[in-house]
């Protein structure tokens, strides 16, 4: 797991987590990778709405995106939550976020090769 404490945009993350659709995306994709269409059904919102939330979640590295090949030649993207743990501390300087993200297998493999 990777712990990230720097450059966290508190307002953006608070707004994102205050949004039911974004929370549902994170909750559903922590269980299994899902497509935007599947997330649209689970969130009960339009696919464009899901794509907008996914874009923000990806920008903050709270979800990862993978392309799943299909035998019929129609590949589709699936999304997986990378957010593992979030704490918010109130200090005299304001709120401080501490994010822990799940590390993807590909990232671990790359780091392993680089360390050799």
Secondary structure, 3 states (H helix, E strand, C coil): CEEECCCCCHHHHHHHHCCHHHHHHHHHHCCCCECHHHHHHHHCCCHHHHHHHHHHHHHCCCEEEEEECCCCCCCEEEEEECEEEEEEEEECCEEEEEEEECCCHHHHHHHHHHHC
